[in-house]
Amino acid sequence: MENGYKEGDTNLTYLYADTEKGLVYTNRKEFRDYGKLSENLEKIRTMGKYAVIEPELKDFDSNIEGIDAAEWRDEIKYSGGKEKGFVYAVSVDTEYPIKDAIYLEAQQYEKNSPLVRGVLILGVTSVFLLAVILIWLTAVAGRNGQSQEICLNWFDKWKTEPAAAAVVLMWAIPVFLFGIRTDLSGSVSSISNLAYQRIDYMYIFPSDTLVSGGIIAVYTCAMFLTGYLSLVRRIKAKTLWKNSLFRSGICFAKRVFTSIHAVWKAVVVFTIFVLVHWITVFSNNNVYALVLMLAGELAVFIYMVRQAVGRQKIVVGVDKIAGGQVDYKISLDGMGDEQRSIAEKINSIGQGLDAALEESIKSERLKTDLITNVSHDIKTPLTSIINYVTLLKQEKFDDPKIIRYLDILDEKSQRLKTLTEDVVEASKVSSGNITLEFMNINLVEIIQQTSGEFEEKFTANELSEVMSLPEHEVIIRADGRRLWRVLANIYNNAAKYAMKGTRVYADLYTIGDAAVFSLKNISNQPLNISADELTERFIRGDISRGTEGSGLGLSIAKTLTEMQGGNFELYLDGDLFRVTITFPQVHS
C-alpha cells in the first residue's frame, strides 16, 4: 500500500492501528509511534477532509457530508482482517501541496463544477424530449402512411420469446466483451477509492471511461428501441401472443390431446425411448441397460425408416394420380396399418377417377358422333338448297323481290354451311380426332397468302392492313392446312369485328428461338368480356349477335395452335383487340 501512496508523493494520508498488538501502519513517518496515536489522529483531523473509523459506529468521526458510516466501517472491518481492536483514519490535504492524481482530479472538478447546473438542465430536457420521442415512436410504430394496416418487418415475424432473447443477447454480449464492469456494491476496495471517490467533491472518471460509457449508453438505447418498437408493433398487430412459443406449445399439446387416437402410437414410442435412455443414464453404464438402449434405438430407427418409406410411397402415388396417371397403384408392401389404409383409399380414388375419365371420354365421343351425324344429315339437304339457289339465280327474273329473296337465301344458306363446318371442326378438335401432318413452313409466306385472301373482305369493310414482316424466312414446324385455318380464323375475326375505317396491324418478329405473330385491331363493339371467355366455344364479343359468326373461330384457332406445339394468347385493353401466336423456330 505504501508503494502507491508514499510520503511526499501523494496528498493522501492513511493510518491503520492495531490496538490489540500496538502496531501502526501508515504512509507518514511521524505517525508510526503507537504511543502518539491520539495526537496523530487529531493531526489527521486538521489536514482537510478526513474520516476516522473504529469498530463501533458511535466512535465514527468524519467531516465529509453525506457519508455512509456503516459502509465505511464494514469495509475496513471485513477487509482489514480484524473485526475489533483497530482504528483506521484517512485524510486528504485539501490544500493539495503535492500535484498528484488527487490534485489533478480536484482541479478538473473545480473546472467542471460550474457546468453542473447546465448539465442538469440539459439532462432534464433530454429526458423530456426522449419521453416525447418515445411516445411519438409508439404512436407511429407499424404505420407506413400508405396503408392503415400494421406493417411488420422480418424481425417482428420471429417468435416472441426468441425475439426477446435475441435482443437481450445482442445487448449483453457486446457490453460484456467491451469490459465495462460497474461496482454495484459501492464498496471501497482500496485506499485510493477512500481518498478521492468519497471526498467532498463529485465522482471523477477518466476520459476513456466516459467515452466507453457513452458508447455503451448509445448501444443500450438502440437495443432498447429495437425491442420496444418490435413489442409495440406486435401488440398493435395482435401477434404478441399469437406468435408466441408458449402459445404454440399449448396449441400443440391441445392438438395432441384432441388427436390422441391418431398419435398415441408415436407418443408411446417416444415415451419408451425416453425411459430407456434415462434408465441407461442412471444405471452407471450397466451392460444390460446399454444393450436395452441400443435395442430401443434400433427399434425406433426401423420404425422411422418404415414410416418414411411408406410416406414417400403415398406422396409419389398422389403426385402420379394428380399428374393424370389415374390408373397408378400405390404398393402396399411394408406399410403399417394406418398407412396401408390411406394408400388403399388413394388407390380407390384413382380407380374412381379412372372410371369417371372413361365415362367422360365415352360421353365426349358420343357427343362428337352425334354432332358429326347431325351435321352430315344437315349438310346433305343444305347442299341441295345451295345448288338450287345457284340455279335459280342463273334464271332471268325481272321481279326485284324475287332477286332479293334469292340473295337472302344464298347468304343464309352459305352462313349455315359455314356454321355446320365449324361445328364439325370444333368437335373433331376438342376430341382430338384429327391427324396432323407436320412439315417445315415459311411463316412469312403463309401470312402473306392469308392476307391476300382476305384483302377483298377487308376492303369491303373499309379496313386497311399494315403489315410488318421480316425480309428473311421464318421457318416453323406445323401442319400447313391447320395453320392456315388458324390464320384464317384470326383474319376473319378482324374482318367481322374491327371498326370500319381503322387499320389492322399484322406483325411477325422473332424473339430468341421463337417466332411471334400478332394481329391487332380496334373493336367495333365494346369488349365487356374477358380474354379467356372469348376463346370458349360459342362465345362472341358481339353480345347482340348482329353479325355473322358461330363463336367457334377463336376457340378452334387456339386449340389447333396448341395441338401443333404453339401458344395462343388474347389481349384486351378497352377497344384494343390483339391476338398473338407463338411457335418455336426451326433453324436450317
C-alpha positions as CSV (number, residue, x, y, z in Angstrom):
1,M,0.0,0.0,0.0
2,E,2.9,2.4,0.8
3,N,4.3,1.8,-2.6
4,G,1.3,3.5,-4.2
5,Y,1.0,6.3,-1.6
6,K,4.5,7.2,-0.4
7,E,5.0,10.1,1.7
8,G,5.9,13.1,-0.4
9,D,4.2,11.6,-3.5
10,T,0.6,12.0,-2.5
11,N,-1.9,14.3,-0.7
12,L,-3.5,11.3,0.9
13,T,-2.6,10.2,4.4
14,Y,-3.8,6.9,5.9
15,L,-3.3,5.3,9.3
16,Y,-4.3,1.8,10.4
17,A,-3.7,1.0,14.1
18,D,-4.0,-2.5,15.6
19,T,-4.9,-1.5,19.2
20,E,-4.5,-5.1,20.5
21,K,-0.9,-5.5,19.3
22,G,0.0,-1.9,19.4
23,L,1.0,-1.7,15.8
24,V,0.6,1.2,13.3
25,Y,0.5,1.0,9.5
26,T,0.8,4.4,7.8
27,N,2.5,6.2,4.9
28,R,3.7,9.1,7.2
29,K,6.8,8.5,9.4
30,E,5.6,10.9,12.0
31,F,2.5,8.9,12.7
32,R,4.2,5.5,13.3
33,D,4.6,5.9,17.0
34,Y,1.7,4.0,18.6
35,G,2.1,5.9,21.8
36,K,1.1,9.1,20.0
37,L,-2.0,7.6,18.3
38,S,-4.5,10.0,19.8
39,E,-2.2,13.0,19.0
40,N,-1.7,11.8,15.5
41,L,-5.5,11.3,14.9
42,E,-6.0,14.9,16.0
43,K,-3.4,16.0,13.4
44,I,-5.2,14.0,10.7
45,R,-8.5,15.7,11.6
46,T,-6.8,19.1,10.9
47,M,-5.4,18.1,7.5
48,G,-8.5,18.6,5.4
49,K,-11.2,16.1,4.6
50,Y,-10.9,13.1,6.9
51,A,-12.6,10.0,8.2
52,V,-11.8,8.1,11.4
53,I,-13.3,4.6,11.6
54,E,-13.5,2.4,14.6
55,P,-15.3,-0.9,15.3
56,E,-18.2,0.9,17.0
57,L,-20.3,3.3,14.9
58,K,-20.6,5.6,17.9
59,D,-16.8,6.3,17.5
60,F,-17.0,7.1,13.8
61,D,-15.9,10.6,13.0
62,S,-15.7,12.5,9.6
63,N,-16.2,15.9,8.1
64,I,-17.4,14.5,4.8
65,E,-21.0,15.3,4.1
66,G,-23.4,12.5,3.2
67,I,-21.0,9.7,4.2
68,D,-22.3,6.2,4.9
69,A,-20.6,5.4,8.2
70,A,-21.8,1.8,8.3
71,E,-20.5,1.1,4.8
72,W,-17.1,2.6,5.6
73,R,-16.9,0.7,8.9
74,D,-17.9,-2.6,7.4
75,E,-15.4,-2.2,4.5
76,I,-12.5,-1.7,6.9
77,K,-13.8,-4.2,9.4
78,Y,-14.0,-7.1,6.9
79,S,-11.2,-6.3,4.6
80,G,-8.6,-5.5,7.2
81,G,-8.6,-8.9,8.8
82,K,-9.9,-7.6,12.2
83,E,-13.4,-7.1,13.4
84,K,-12.3,-5.4,16.7
85,G,-9.3,-3.7,18.1
86,F,-8.5,-1.3,15.2
87,V,-8.6,2.3,14.3
88,Y,-8.4,3.5,10.7
89,A,-8.0,7.1,9.6
90,V,-7.7,8.6,6.2
91,S,-7.5,12.2,5.1
92,V,-6.7,14.3,2.0
93,D,-4.9,17.6,2.3
94,T,-7.3,19.9,0.5
95,E,-4.6,22.5,0.1
96,Y,-3.1,20.0,-2.4
97,P,0.6,20.8,-1.8
98,I,1.6,17.8,-4.0
99,K,0.5,17.7,-7.6
100,D,-0.6,14.0,-7.7
101,A,-3.7,12.4,-9.2
102,I,-5.9,13.7,-6.5
103,Y,-4.7,17.2,-7.2
104,L,-5.4,16.8,-10.9
105,E,-8.9,15.5,-10.3
106,A,-9.6,18.2,-7.9
107,Q,-8.6,20.8,-10.5
108,Q,-10.8,19.1,-13.0
109,Y,-13.7,19.2,-10.6
110,E,-13.2,22.9,-9.9
111,K,-13.1,23.5,-13.6
112,N,-16.2,21.5,-14.4
113,S,-18.4,22.1,-11.3
114,P,-19.8,25.4,-12.7
115,L,-21.2,23.4,-15.6
116,V,-23.2,21.0,-13.4
117,R,-26.3,23.2,-13.4
118,G,-26.3,23.5,-17.1
119,V,-25.7,19.8,-17.5
120,L,-28.6,19.0,-15.1
121,I,-30.9,21.3,-17.1
122,L,-29.8,19.7,-20.3
123,G,-30.3,16.2,-18.8
124,V,-33.9,17.0,-17.7
125,T,-34.6,18.5,-21.1
126,S,-33.1,15.4,-22.8
127,V,-35.3,13.1,-20.6
128,F,-38.4,15.1,-21.6
129,L,-37.5,15.0,-25.3
130,L,-36.8,11.3,-25.0
131,A,-40.2,10.8,-23.5
132,V,-41.9,12.8,-26.3
133,I,-40.0,10.9,-29.0
134,L,-40.8,7.6,-27.3
135,I,-44.5,8.5,-27.3
136,W,-44.3,9.5,-30.9
137,L,-42.5,6.4,-32.0
138,T,-45.0,4.3,-30.1
139,A,-47.9,6.0,-32.0
140,V,-46.3,5.6,-35.5
141,A,-44.8,2.2,-35.0
142,G,-46.0,-0.1,-37.7
143,R,-47.5,2.6,-39.9
144,N,-46.1,3.5,-43.3
145,G,-48.5,6.2,-44.4
146,Q,-49.9,4.2,-47.3
147,S,-52.0,1.7,-45.6
148,Q,-54.0,1.5,-42.4
149,E,-52.8,-2.0,-41.7
150,I,-49.9,-2.6,-39.3
151,C,-46.7,-3.4,-41.2
152,L,-44.4,-5.9,-39.6
153,N,-40.7,-6.3,-40.6
154,W,-38.8,-9.6,-40.8
155,F,-37.8,-9.3,-37.1
156,D,-41.4,-8.8,-36.0
157,K,-42.3,-12.1,-37.6
158,W,-40.0,-14.0,-35.3
159,K,-41.5,-16.0,-32.4
160,T,-42.0,-13.7,-29.4
161,E,-39.7,-15.4,-26.9
162,P,-36.7,-16.0,-29.3
163,A,-37.0,-12.3,-30.4
164,A,-36.8,-11.1,-26.8
165,A,-33.9,-13.4,-26.1
166,A,-32.1,-12.2,-29.2
167,V,-32.4,-8.5,-28.2
168,V,-31.1,-9.3,-24.7
169,L,-28.2,-11.3,-26.0
170,M,-27.4,-8.7,-28.7
171,W,-27.1,-6.1,-25.9
172,A,-25.5,-8.2,-23.2
173,I,-22.7,-9.9,-25.2
174,P,-21.1,-6.8,-26.7
175,V,-21.4,-5.0,-23.3
176,F,-19.7,-7.9,-21.6
177,L,-17.0,-8.1,-24.2
178,F,-16.4,-4.3,-24.0
179,G,-15.1,-4.9,-20.5
180,I,-17.4,-2.4,-18.7
181,R,-18.0,-3.6,-15.1
182,T,-19.9,-1.5,-12.7
183,D,-19.2,-1.7,-8.9
184,L,-22.8,-2.2,-7.8
185,S,-22.0,-2.7,-4.1
186,G,-20.3,0.7,-3.8
187,S,-17.6,-0.8,-1.5
188,V,-14.2,0.7,-1.1
189,S,-11.6,-1.7,-2.5
190,S,-8.5,0.5,-2.0
191,I,-7.1,3.5,-0.2
192,S,-7.4,5.3,-3.5
193,N,-11.2,4.9,-3.6
194,L,-11.3,6.2,0.0
195,A,-9.2,9.1,-1.0
196,Y,-10.9,10.6,-4.0
197,Q,-14.2,8.7,-4.6
198,R,-15.7,9.6,-1.3
199,I,-14.3,13.0,-0.6
200,D,-16.5,16.2,-0.7
201,Y,-16.5,16.6,-4.5
202,M,-18.1,14.7,-7.3
203,Y,-17.1,11.3,-8.7
204,I,-14.4,11.9,-11.3
205,F,-14.0,9.3,-14.0
206,P,-11.1,9.1,-16.5
207,S,-11.9,10.2,-20.0
208,D,-11.7,6.7,-21.6
209,T,-14.3,5.6,-19.1
210,L,-16.6,8.4,-20.1
211,V,-16.2,7.6,-23.8
212,S,-16.8,3.8,-23.3
213,G,-19.7,4.6,-21.1
214,G,-21.2,6.8,-23.7
215,I,-20.8,4.1,-26.4
216,I,-22.5,1.6,-24.2
217,A,-25.3,4.0,-23.4
218,V,-26.0,4.7,-27.1
219,Y,-25.9,1.0,-27.9
220,T,-28.2,0.2,-25.0
221,C,-30.7,2.8,-26.2
222,A,-30.6,1.3,-29.7
223,M,-31.2,-2.2,-28.4
224,F,-34.0,-0.9,-26.2
225,L,-35.7,0.8,-29.1
226,T,-35.3,-2.3,-31.3
227,G,-37.0,-4.5,-28.7
228,Y,-39.6,-1.9,-27.5
229,L,-40.8,-0.9,-31.0
230,S,-41.0,-4.5,-32.1
231,L,-43.1,-5.2,-29.0
232,V,-45.4,-2.2,-29.8
233,R,-45.9,-3.4,-33.4
234,R,-46.6,-6.9,-32.2
235,I,-49.2,-5.6,-29.8
236,K,-50.8,-3.4,-32.4
237,A,-50.9,-6.3,-34.9
238,K,-52.2,-8.6,-32.2
239,T,-49.3,-11.1,-32.8
240,L,-47.6,-10.9,-29.4
241,W,-49.5,-13.9,-28.1
242,K,-50.5,-15.4,-31.4
243,N,-46.8,-15.7,-32.4
244,S,-45.6,-16.9,-29.0
245,L,-43.7,-20.1,-28.5
246,F,-45.7,-20.7,-25.3
247,R,-49.0,-20.4,-27.2
248,S,-47.6,-22.7,-29.8
249,G,-46.7,-25.2,-27.2
250,I,-50.2,-25.0,-25.7
251,C,-51.8,-25.4,-29.1
252,F,-49.5,-28.4,-29.9
253,A,-50.4,-30.1,-26.6
254,K,-54.1,-29.4,-27.3
255,R,-53.8,-30.9,-30.8
256,V,-52.0,-34.0,-29.4
257,F,-54.8,-34.4,-26.8
258,T,-57.6,-34.0,-29.2
259,S,-55.9,-36.3,-31.7
260,I,-54.7,-38.8,-29.2
261,H,-56.4,-41.6,-31.1
262,A,-54.2,-40.9,-34.1
263,V,-50.9,-40.1,-32.4
264,W,-51.0,-42.5,-29.4
265,K,-48.5,-44.8,-31.1
266,A,-46.0,-42.1,-31.7
267,V,-46.4,-40.9,-28.1
268,V,-45.9,-44.4,-26.7
269,V,-42.8,-45.0,-28.8
270,F,-41.3,-41.7,-27.7
271,T,-42.1,-42.3,-24.1
272,I,-40.5,-45.8,-24.2
273,F,-37.5,-44.3,-26.0
274,V,-37.1,-41.6,-23.3
275,L,-37.5,-44.0,-20.4
276,V,-34.8,-46.4,-21.9
277,H,-32.4,-43.5,-22.2
278,W,-32.9,-42.3,-18.7
279,I,-32.6,-45.8,-17.3
280,T,-29.3,-46.0,-19.1
281,V,-28.2,-42.7,-17.7
282,F,-28.9,-43.7,-14.1
283,S,-27.5,-47.3,-14.5
284,N,-23.9,-46.3,-14.3
285,N,-23.0,-47.8,-17.7
286,N,-24.7,-51.2,-16.8
287,V,-24.2,-53.6,-19.8
288,Y,-27.8,-54.7,-19.8
289,A,-29.0,-51.1,-19.8
290,L,-26.7,-50.2,-22.7
291,V,-28.0,-53.2,-24.7
292,L,-31.5,-52.2,-23.9
293,M,-30.8,-48.7,-25.1
294,L,-29.2,-49.9,-28.3
295,A,-32.2,-52.2,-28.9
296,G,-34.6,-49.3,-28.3
297,E,-32.7,-47.0,-30.7
298,L,-32.6,-49.8,-33.4
299,A,-36.4,-50.3,-33.0
300,V,-37.1,-46.5,-33.3
301,F,-34.8,-46.3,-36.3
302,I,-36.6,-49.2,-38.1
303,Y,-40.0,-47.6,-37.2
304,M,-38.9,-44.2,-38.6
305,V,-37.5,-45.7,-41.8
306,R,-40.7,-47.7,-42.4
307,Q,-42.8,-44.6,-41.8
308,A,-40.6,-42.5,-44.1
309,V,-40.7,-45.1,-46.9
310,G,-44.5,-45.6,-46.6
311,R,-45.0,-41.8,-46.6
312,Q,-42.8,-41.4,-49.7
313,K,-44.8,-44.1,-51.5
314,I,-48.0,-42.2,-50.7
315,V,-46.6,-38.9,-51.8
316,V,-45.4,-40.4,-55.1
317,G,-48.8,-42.0,-55.7
318,V,-50.7,-38.8,-55.0
319,D,-48.3,-36.9,-57.4
320,K,-48.8,-39.6,-60.1
321,I,-52.6,-39.5,-59.8
322,A,-52.7,-35.7,-59.7
323,G,-50.5,-35.7,-62.8
324,G,-53.1,-37.7,-64.8
325,Q,-52.0,-41.3,-64.2
326,V,-55.3,-42.2,-62.6
327,D,-54.6,-46.0,-63.1
328,Y,-51.4,-45.8,-60.9
329,K,-51.5,-48.1,-57.8
330,I,-49.5,-47.5,-54.6
331,S,-47.6,-50.5,-53.5
332,L,-48.8,-51.7,-50.0
333,D,-45.7,-53.8,-49.2
334,G,-44.1,-53.0,-45.9
335,M,-46.7,-50.4,-44.8
336,G,-48.2,-50.3,-41.3
337,D,-52.0,-50.5,-40.7
338,E,-52.6,-46.7,-40.8
339,Q,-50.5,-46.0,-43.9
340,R,-51.9,-49.1,-45.7
341,S,-55.5,-47.8,-45.1
342,I,-54.6,-44.4,-46.5
343,A,-52.9,-46.0,-49.6
344,E,-55.9,-48.2,-50.2
345,K,-58.2,-45.2,-50.1
346,I,-56.0,-43.3,-52.5
347,N,-55.9,-46.3,-54.9
348,S,-59.7,-46.4,-54.7
349,I,-59.8,-42.7,-55.6
350,G,-57.6,-43.4,-58.6
351,Q,-59.9,-46.2,-59.7
352,G,-62.9,-43.8,-59.3
353,L,-61.2,-41.1,-61.3
354,D,-60.2,-43.7,-64.0
355,A,-63.8,-44.8,-64.3
356,A,-65.1,-41.2,-64.4
357,L,-62.5,-40.3,-67.0
358,E,-63.5,-43.3,-69.2
359,E,-67.1,-42.3,-68.8
360,S,-66.3,-38.7,-69.7
361,I,-64.3,-39.8,-72.8
362,K,-67.2,-42.1,-73.8
363,S,-69.7,-39.2,-73.4
364,E,-67.5,-36.9,-75.4
365,R,-67.1,-39.5,-78.1
366,L,-70.9,-39.9,-78.3
367,K,-71.3,-36.1,-78.5
368,T,-68.8,-35.9,-81.3
369,D,-70.5,-38.7,-83.2
370,L,-73.9,-37.1,-82.6
371,I,-72.6,-33.7,-83.9
372,T,-71.0,-35.4,-86.9
373,N,-74.0,-37.4,-87.8
374,V,-76.4,-34.4,-87.4
375,S,-74.1,-32.1,-89.3
376,H,-73.9,-34.7,-92.1
377,D,-77.7,-35.0,-92.1
378,I,-78.0,-31.2,-92.3
379,K,-75.2,-30.9,-94.9
380,T,-76.9,-33.2,-97.4
381,P,-80.2,-31.2,-97.8
382,L,-78.2,-27.9,-97.3
383,T,-76.1,-28.8,-100.3
384,S,-79.2,-29.3,-102.4
385,I,-80.6,-25.9,-101.2
386,I,-77.4,-24.1,-102.2
387,N,-77.3,-25.8,-105.6
388,Y,-81.0,-25.0,-106.3
389,V,-80.5,-21.4,-105.2
390,T,-77.5,-21.1,-107.5
391,L,-79.6,-22.5,-110.4
392,L,-82.4,-20.1,-109.6
393,K,-80.0,-17.1,-109.6
394,Q,-79.0,-18.1,-113.1
395,E,-82.6,-17.6,-114.3
396,K,-83.5,-14.1,-115.6
397,F,-86.1,-12.9,-113.1
398,D,-87.4,-9.4,-113.6
399,D,-89.2,-9.1,-110.3
400,P,-86.7,-7.3,-107.9
401,K,-88.4,-9.0,-104.9
402,I,-87.6,-12.5,-106.2
403,I,-84.0,-11.4,-106.8
404,R,-83.7,-10.1,-103.2
405,Y,-85.3,-13.3,-101.8
406,L,-82.7,-15.4,-103.7
407,D,-79.9,-13.2,-102.4
408,I,-81.1,-13.7,-98.8
409,L,-81.5,-17.5,-99.4
410,D,-77.9,-17.6,-100.8
411,E,-76.5,-15.6,-97.9
412,K,-78.2,-17.6,-95.1
413,S,-77.5,-21.0,-96.7
414,Q,-73.8,-20.1,-97.0
415,R,-73.8,-19.0,-93.4
416,L,-75.5,-22.2,-92.3
417,K,-72.9,-24.2,-94.3
418,T,-70.0,-22.3,-92.6
419,L,-71.6,-22.9,-89.2
420,T,-72.0,-26.6,-89.9
421,E,-68.4,-26.9,-90.9
422,D,-67.2,-25.0,-87.8
423,V,-69.3,-27.2,-85.5
424,V,-67.8,-30.4,-87.1
425,E,-64.3,-28.9,-86.9
426,A,-64.7,-27.9,-83.3
427,S,-66.0,-31.3,-82.4
428,K,-63.0,-33.0,-84.0
429,V,-60.5,-30.6,-82.4
430,S,-62.0,-30.9,-78.9
431,S,-62.0,-34.7,-79.1
432,G,-58.5,-34.9,-80.7
433,N,-60.0,-36.8,-83.6
434,I,-57.7,-35.2,-86.2
435,T,-54.4,-36.2,-87.8
436,L,-51.6,-33.6,-88.1
437,E,-49.1,-33.7,-90.9
438,F,-46.1,-31.7,-89.7
439,M,-43.7,-30.1,-92.2
440,N,-41.4,-27.1,-92.4
441,I,-43.4,-24.0,-93.2
442,N,-42.3,-20.5,-94.0
443,L,-44.5,-18.4,-91.7
444,V,-43.8,-15.2,-93.7
445,E,-45.2,-16.8,-96.9
446,I,-48.3,-18.3,-95.4
447,I,-49.2,-15.0,-93.6
448,Q,-48.8,-13.1,-97.0
449,Q,-51.1,-15.7,-98.6
450,T,-53.8,-15.4,-95.9
451,S,-53.6,-11.6,-96.1
452,G,-54.1,-11.7,-99.8
453,E,-57.2,-13.9,-99.5
454,F,-58.8,-11.5,-97.0
455,E,-57.8,-8.3,-98.8
456,E,-61.2,-8.1,-100.6
457,K,-63.1,-8.7,-97.4
458,F,-61.0,-6.0,-95.6
459,T,-61.7,-3.5,-98.4
460,A,-65.4,-4.2,-98.2
461,N,-65.4,-3.4,-94.5
462,E,-63.2,-0.2,-95.1
463,L,-60.2,-1.8,-93.3
464,S,-56.6,-1.3,-94.2
465,E,-53.9,-3.7,-93.2
466,V,-50.5,-2.6,-92.0
467,M,-48.0,-5.5,-92.3
468,S,-44.6,-5.7,-90.7
469,L,-42.8,-8.9,-91.8
470,P,-39.1,-9.7,-91.8
471,E,-37.4,-10.0,-95.2
472,H,-35.8,-13.4,-94.3
473,E,-37.7,-16.6,-94.0
474,V,-39.1,-17.7,-90.6
475,I,-39.4,-21.4,-90.6
476,I,-41.6,-23.3,-88.1
477,R,-42.7,-26.9,-87.9
478,A,-46.5,-27.2,-88.2
479,D,-49.4,-28.7,-90.2
480,G,-49.9,-26.4,-93.2
481,R,-53.6,-26.9,-93.6
482,R,-54.3,-26.5,-89.8
483,L,-52.0,-23.5,-89.6
484,W,-53.8,-21.8,-92.5
485,R,-57.1,-22.4,-90.6
486,V,-55.7,-20.7,-87.5
487,L,-54.6,-17.7,-89.5
488,A,-57.9,-17.6,-91.5
489,N,-59.9,-17.6,-88.3
490,I,-57.8,-14.8,-86.9
491,Y,-58.1,-12.7,-90.0
492,N,-61.8,-13.5,-90.4
493,N,-62.4,-12.3,-86.7
494,A,-60.7,-9.0,-87.5
495,A,-62.8,-8.6,-90.7
496,K,-66.0,-9.2,-88.8
497,Y,-65.5,-7.2,-85.7
498,A,-62.9,-4.4,-86.4
499,M,-64.2,-0.8,-86.5
500,K,-64.7,0.4,-90.1
501,G,-62.2,3.0,-91.3
502,T,-59.4,1.7,-89.0
503,R,-56.2,-0.1,-89.6
504,V,-55.4,-3.7,-88.8
505,Y,-51.8,-4.3,-87.8
506,A,-50.1,-7.6,-88.6
507,D,-46.6,-8.1,-87.2
508,L,-44.2,-11.0,-87.4
509,Y,-40.9,-11.0,-85.4
510,T,-38.6,-13.4,-83.7
511,I,-37.5,-13.5,-80.0
512,G,-34.6,-15.9,-79.5
513,D,-35.8,-19.2,-80.9
514,A,-39.4,-18.2,-81.0
515,A,-41.5,-16.9,-83.9
516,V,-44.2,-14.5,-82.8
517,F,-47.1,-13.3,-85.0
518,S,-49.6,-10.7,-83.7
519,L,-52.8,-9.2,-85.3
520,K,-54.4,-6.3,-83.6
521,N,-57.3,-4.1,-84.4
522,I,-59.8,-1.7,-82.8
523,S,-63.1,-3.4,-82.0
524,N,-66.4,-2.1,-83.4
525,Q,-68.2,-3.0,-80.2
526,P,-67.3,-2.5,-76.5
527,L,-65.4,-5.6,-75.3
528,N,-67.2,-6.2,-72.0
529,I,-65.8,-9.8,-71.8
530,S,-62.6,-11.4,-70.6
531,A,-59.9,-12.8,-73.0
532,D,-60.4,-16.3,-71.5
533,E,-64.1,-16.2,-72.3
534,L,-63.6,-15.2,-75.9
535,T,-61.7,-18.4,-76.6
536,E,-64.5,-20.6,-75.3
537,R,-66.8,-22.3,-77.7
538,F,-70.0,-20.4,-78.9
539,I,-68.8,-17.1,-77.2
540,R,-68.8,-13.9,-79.2
541,G,-67.7,-10.4,-78.5
542,D,-70.8,-9.2,-80.2
543,I,-73.4,-9.7,-77.5
544,S,-76.3,-8.6,-79.7
545,R,-75.2,-11.3,-82.2
546,G,-75.9,-8.8,-85.0
547,T,-73.0,-10.0,-87.1
548,E,-72.4,-13.4,-88.8
549,G,-70.3,-15.9,-86.9
550,S,-70.6,-19.0,-84.9
551,G,-68.5,-18.1,-81.9
552,L,-66.2,-21.0,-82.6
553,G,-63.4,-19.4,-84.7
554,L,-61.1,-18.3,-81.9
555,S,-61.7,-21.5,-79.9
556,I,-60.7,-23.6,-82.9
557,A,-57.7,-21.4,-83.6
558,K,-56.5,-21.7,-80.0
559,T,-56.9,-25.5,-79.9
560,L,-55.2,-26.0,-83.2
561,T,-52.3,-23.8,-82.3
562,E,-51.7,-25.7,-79.0
563,M,-52.0,-29.1,-80.8
564,Q,-49.2,-28.0,-83.1
565,G,-47.0,-27.0,-80.2
566,G,-47.6,-23.3,-80.3
567,N,-49.0,-20.8,-77.8
568,F,-52.2,-18.7,-78.4
569,E,-52.9,-15.5,-76.4
570,L,-55.6,-12.8,-76.4
571,Y,-55.0,-9.3,-75.1
572,L,-57.9,-6.9,-74.5
573,D,-57.4,-3.2,-73.4
574,G,-60.5,-1.2,-73.8
575,D,-61.4,-1.5,-77.5
576,L,-58.0,-2.8,-78.5
577,F,-58.0,-6.4,-79.5
578,R,-54.8,-8.4,-80.1
579,V,-54.2,-12.0,-81.0
580,T,-50.6,-13.4,-80.5
581,I,-49.5,-16.8,-81.6
582,T,-46.0,-18.2,-80.9
583,F,-44.2,-21.1,-82.5
584,P,-40.7,-22.5,-82.0
585,Q,-38.4,-21.7,-84.9
586,V,-36.7,-24.3,-87.0
587,H,-33.1,-23.4,-87.9
588,S,-31.9,-24.9,-91.1
